[in-house]
Amino acid sequence: MLTTTTPAAIYSEGNDGISVLIGEYQGSLIVSVWSESYSGSWGTVQSPALLKTNEWTHVAVVLKVPEGAVTGTATLFKDGQPVTTGPMPYLKISDSRAKIHQFAFGMNIGAFFGGQSGSPYAYRGGLDQLQIFDRALADQEILGLAGKTNTLVIQPAVELLFATEPGLKYRLQWSEDLTGWSNHGDVILGTGETHSTFASTREETHRYRRLVIAP
């Protein structure tokens, strides 16, 4: 939620070799990347002026780069909908010079990596539920995160792995008190290989799980 039209950083990370900035400027969502290993100024993608002061907005930035490439694309989202896509250089840096001061400034929320609290880059407004993912999310996933669909696609989860014996049947169960147990999912038929399943932890505060042989 913006409270001013002053240029503001929502998120930044980097060092004096490479840096990335996600922020707001005069109502526009922007993402900028810079590297000293490549000539030219900052690579920037900017949305139309869609953000308003004193109004909560869900924003997202998706960065993609093809395998082996340096330049990729940045797509900006507002309330789950893509609003701007453009080329974004410097997304994949392998040059050692850009890594000399790795982690020197680290990750910053609400400020540019080199800025102070009173600098023009400081975010003057409200931020809530900042999430960073290690992969490019699909449009439908961002729509879910923005609360625009009934079912959220991305869910906190634990991965459960266990070896199976051919012919045996298994069932996962859960409990909140280690006394009463409820079934989780369908019966799993053993194949002799390791079985993997994901169990959502959304809306859970404290839950135990166990594996039993099914009749």
Kinemage of the C-alpha trace (Angstrom):
@kinemage 1
@onewidth
@group {chain A} dominant
@subgroup {mainchain}
@vectorlist {calphas} color= white
{ca met a 1} P 0.000 0.000 0.000
{ca leu a 2} L 1.563 3.279 -1.124
{ca thr a 3} L 1.448 6.395 1.002
{ca thr a 4} L 3.547 8.612 -1.255
{ca thr a 5} L 4.578 9.026 -4.901
{ca thr a 6} L 8.270 9.238 -3.960
{ca pro a 7} L 10.408 6.578 -5.745
{ca ala a 8} L 10.453 3.545 -3.474
{ca ala a 9} L 12.112 0.134 -3.293
{ca ile a 10} L 9.917 -2.832 -2.420
{ca tyr a 11} L 12.798 -5.324 -2.565
{ca ser a 12} L 16.455 -5.264 -3.561
{ca glu a 13} L 19.518 -7.461 -3.433
{ca gly a 14} L 23.030 -7.388 -4.777
{ca asn a 15} L 26.494 -5.947 -4.365
{ca asp a 16} L 28.762 -3.578 -6.242
{ca gly a 17} L 29.060 -6.134 -9.057
{ca ile a 18} L 25.421 -6.918 -9.723
{ca ser a 19} L 22.146 -5.732 -8.274
{ca val a 20} L 18.391 -6.012 -8.750
{ca leu a 21} L 15.685 -3.623 -7.629
{ca ile a 22} L 11.919 -4.142 -7.533
{ca gly a 23} L 9.972 -1.040 -6.652
{ca glu a 24} L 7.423 1.634 -7.424
{ca tyr a 25} L 7.833 4.914 -9.249
{ca gln a 26} L 4.995 7.436 -9.661
{ca gly a 27} L 2.385 4.700 -9.503
{ca ser a 28} L 4.259 2.290 -11.788
{ca leu a 29} L 5.722 -1.062 -10.782
{ca ile a 30} L 9.354 -1.354 -11.923
{ca val a 31} L 12.082 -3.987 -11.948
{ca ser a 32} L 15.688 -3.073 -12.742
{ca val a 33} L 18.857 -5.155 -13.031
{ca trp a 34} L 22.432 -3.899 -13.359
{ca ser a 35} L 25.824 -5.610 -13.755
{ca glu a 36} L 29.289 -4.128 -14.040
{ca ser a 37} L 30.217 -7.063 -16.276
{ca tyr a 38} L 28.128 -5.716 -19.146
{ca ser a 39} L 28.158 -2.317 -20.770
{ca gly a 40} L 25.142 -0.056 -20.695
{ca ser a 41} L 22.808 1.329 -18.075
{ca trp a 42} L 20.258 -0.420 -15.902
{ca gly a 43} L 17.896 -2.800 -17.657
{ca thr a 44} L 14.408 -1.736 -16.617
{ca val a 45} L 10.849 -2.899 -17.256
{ca gln a 46} L 8.093 -0.557 -16.083
{ca ser a 47} L 4.332 -0.984 -15.930
{ca pro a 48} L 1.730 1.710 -16.610
{ca ala a 49} L 0.772 3.869 -13.632
{ca leu a 50} L -1.630 1.421 -11.985
{ca leu a 51} L -0.749 1.640 -8.293
{ca lys a 52} L -2.651 4.053 -6.064
{ca thr a 53} L -1.907 5.567 -2.688
{ca asn a 54} L -3.734 4.241 0.387
{ca glu a 55} L -5.021 1.195 -1.504
{ca trp a 56} L -3.783 -2.368 -1.003
{ca thr a 57} L -2.540 -4.026 -4.200
{ca his a 58} L -1.037 -7.446 -4.866
{ca val a 59} L 2.003 -7.148 -7.142
{ca ala a 60} L 4.312 -9.807 -8.545
{ca val a 61} L 7.394 -9.941 -10.762
{ca val a 62} L 8.380 -13.039 -12.758
{ca leu a 63} L 11.909 -13.220 -14.178
{ca lys a 64} L 12.716 -15.823 -16.837
{ca val a 65} L 15.959 -16.536 -18.703
{ca pro a 66} L 16.536 -19.311 -21.274
{ca glu a 67} L 19.181 -21.921 -20.517
{ca gly a 68} L 22.632 -20.596 -21.378
{ca ala a 69} L 21.370 -17.057 -22.061
{ca val a 70} L 22.056 -13.789 -20.266
{ca thr a 71} L 19.026 -11.752 -21.348
{ca gly a 72} L 15.559 -12.899 -20.364
{ca thr a 73} L 12.182 -11.332 -19.713
{ca ala a 74} L 10.416 -9.683 -16.804
{ca thr a 75} L 6.635 -9.829 -16.441
{ca leu a 76} L 4.874 -7.542 -13.966
{ca phe a 77} L 1.527 -8.462 -12.381
{ca lys a 78} L -1.122 -6.429 -10.582
{ca asp a 79} L -3.802 -8.246 -8.588
{ca gly a 80} L -2.984 -11.506 -10.345
{ca gln a 81} L -3.102 -10.152 -13.909
{ca pro a 82} L -0.053 -9.559 -16.157
{ca val a 83} L 0.235 -5.885 -17.085
{ca thr a 84} L 3.683 -5.573 -18.709
{ca thr a 85} L 6.320 -7.870 -20.215
{ca gly a 86} L 9.692 -6.723 -21.507
{ca pro a 87} L 13.287 -7.826 -22.136
{ca met a 88} L 15.522 -7.929 -19.085
{ca pro a 89} L 19.336 -8.154 -19.418
{ca tyr a 90} L 21.873 -9.439 -16.892
{ca leu a 91} L 19.537 -12.049 -15.401
{ca lys a 92} L 22.176 -14.767 -15.438
{ca ile a 93} L 25.682 -13.665 -14.525
{ca ser a 94} L 28.600 -16.088 -14.662
{ca asp a 95} L 31.424 -13.562 -14.822
{ca ser a 96} L 33.599 -13.915 -11.719
{ca arg a 97} L 34.053 -10.148 -11.425
{ca ala a 98} L 30.353 -9.764 -10.654
{ca lys a 99} L 30.740 -12.175 -7.743
{ca ile a 100} L 33.775 -10.627 -6.037
{ca his a 101} L 31.647 -8.976 -3.369
{ca gln a 102} L 28.884 -11.540 -3.238
{ca phe a 103} L 26.495 -11.019 -0.295
{ca ala a 104} L 28.161 -7.674 0.487
{ca phe a 105} L 24.797 -5.926 0.695
{ca gly a 106} L 22.541 -8.973 0.699
{ca met a 107} L 18.761 -8.823 0.645
{ca asn a 108} L 16.750 -5.763 1.617
{ca ile a 109} L 13.009 -5.329 2.070
{ca gly a 110} L 11.669 -1.809 1.727
{ca ala a 111} L 14.973 -0.208 0.688
{ca phe a 112} L 17.531 -0.179 -2.100
{ca phe a 113} L 20.608 -2.283 -1.257
{ca gly a 114} L 22.821 0.767 -0.798
{ca gly a 115} L 20.221 3.124 0.581
{ca gln a 116} L 19.621 4.386 4.102
{ca ser a 117} L 16.237 4.583 5.835
{ca gly a 118} L 15.888 8.230 4.920
{ca ser a 119} L 16.992 7.883 1.301
{ca pro a 120} L 14.627 8.389 -1.672
{ca tyr a 121} L 14.752 4.604 -2.201
{ca ala a 122} L 13.139 3.786 1.152
{ca tyr a 123} L 9.575 2.473 0.836
{ca arg a 124} L 7.098 4.765 2.559
{ca gly a 125} L 3.979 2.674 2.847
{ca gly a 126} L 2.792 -0.757 3.923
{ca leu a 127} L 4.236 -4.107 2.823
{ca asp a 128} L 2.652 -7.448 3.633
{ca gln a 129} L 3.447 -11.101 2.832
{ca leu a 130} L 6.568 -10.691 0.720
{ca gln a 131} L 7.368 -14.052 -0.920
{ca ile a 132} L 10.436 -15.045 -2.968
{ca phe a 133} L 10.490 -18.235 -5.059
{ca asp a 134} L 13.386 -20.091 -6.672
{ca arg a 135} L 11.496 -20.646 -9.922
{ca ala a 136} L 9.274 -18.671 -12.294
{ca leu a 137} L 5.642 -19.022 -11.214
{ca ala a 138} L 2.905 -19.711 -13.753
{ca asp a 139} L 0.193 -17.101 -14.341
{ca gln a 140} L -2.395 -19.297 -12.606
{ca glu a 141} L -0.190 -19.615 -9.531
{ca ile a 142} L 0.131 -15.842 -9.250
{ca leu a 143} L -3.629 -15.507 -9.687
{ca gly a 144} L -4.040 -17.875 -6.766
{ca leu a 145} L -1.573 -15.978 -4.587
{ca ala a 146} L -3.474 -12.771 -5.310
{ca gly a 147} L -6.602 -14.432 -3.917
{ca lys a 148} L -8.461 -14.231 -7.227
{ca thr a 149} L -9.274 -17.953 -7.419
{ca asn a 150} L -11.074 -20.214 -4.980
{ca thr a 151} L -8.200 -22.686 -4.817
{ca leu a 152} L -4.640 -21.483 -4.216
{ca val a 153} L -2.216 -23.417 -6.385
{ca ile a 154} L 0.871 -22.862 -4.251
{ca gln a 155} L 0.548 -24.474 -0.855
{ca pro a 156} L 3.026 -25.009 1.972
{ca ala a 157} L 3.716 -28.740 2.011
{ca val a 158} L 5.985 -31.470 3.287
{ca glu a 159} L 7.315 -34.237 1.056
{ca leu a 160} L 6.892 -37.725 2.453
{ca leu a 161} L 9.225 -40.458 1.152
{ca phe a 162} L 9.142 -44.144 2.048
{ca ala a 163} L 10.283 -47.458 0.568
{ca thr a 164} L 7.587 -49.937 -0.472
{ca glu a 165} L 7.366 -53.692 -0.824
{ca pro a 166} L 5.614 -55.205 -3.873
{ca gly a 167} L 2.096 -56.352 -3.058
{ca leu a 168} L 1.789 -54.517 0.245
{ca lys a 169} L -0.727 -51.725 0.706
{ca tyr a 170} L 0.131 -48.585 2.650
{ca arg a 171} L -1.888 -45.745 4.087
{ca leu a 172} L -0.786 -42.371 5.390
{ca gln a 173} L -2.590 -41.095 8.472
{ca trp a 174} L -2.505 -37.877 10.477
{ca ser a 175} L -3.255 -36.824 14.023
{ca glu a 176} L -3.180 -33.640 16.092
{ca asp a 177} L -2.824 -35.389 19.457
{ca leu a 178} L -1.190 -38.782 18.680
{ca thr a 179} L -4.382 -40.431 19.908
{ca gly a 180} L -7.025 -40.214 17.200
{ca trp a 181} L -5.847 -40.870 13.618
{ca ser a 182} L -7.470 -39.951 10.286
{ca asn a 183} L -6.621 -41.263 6.823
{ca his a 184} L -4.685 -39.012 4.454
{ca gly a 185} L -5.436 -39.790 0.829
{ca asp a 186} L -6.052 -43.157 -0.815
{ca val a 187} L -4.418 -46.519 -0.181
{ca ile a 188} L -0.955 -46.722 -1.799
{ca leu a 189} L -0.005 -49.998 -3.530
{ca gly a 190} L 3.626 -51.009 -3.014
{ca thr a 191} L 5.790 -51.469 -6.105
{ca gly a 192} L 9.203 -52.100 -4.570
{ca glu a 193} L 10.260 -48.522 -5.299
{ca thr a 194} L 10.372 -45.420 -3.137
{ca his a 195} L 7.052 -43.616 -2.970
{ca ser a 196} L 6.872 -39.826 -2.825
{ca thr a 197} L 3.836 -37.780 -1.900
{ca phe a 198} L 3.236 -34.180 -0.889
{ca ala a 199} L 1.052 -33.339 2.078
{ca ser a 200} L -0.265 -29.794 2.338
{ca thr a 201} L 0.416 -27.932 5.568
{ca arg a 202} L -1.894 -25.012 4.776
{ca glu a 203} L -4.295 -24.240 7.619
{ca glu a 204} L -2.371 -26.644 9.888
{ca thr a 205} L -0.917 -25.551 13.203
{ca his a 206} L 0.338 -28.847 14.615
{ca arg a 207} L 0.006 -32.187 12.865
{ca tyr a 208} L 1.680 -35.604 13.163
{ca arg a 209} L 1.785 -38.213 10.400
{ca arg a 210} L 2.356 -41.957 10.352
{ca leu a 211} L 2.536 -44.750 7.778
{ca val a 212} L 0.588 -47.994 8.382
{ca ile a 213} L 0.024 -51.236 6.481
{ca ala a 214} L -3.495 -51.220 5.036
{ca pro a 215} L -5.664 -54.381 5.039
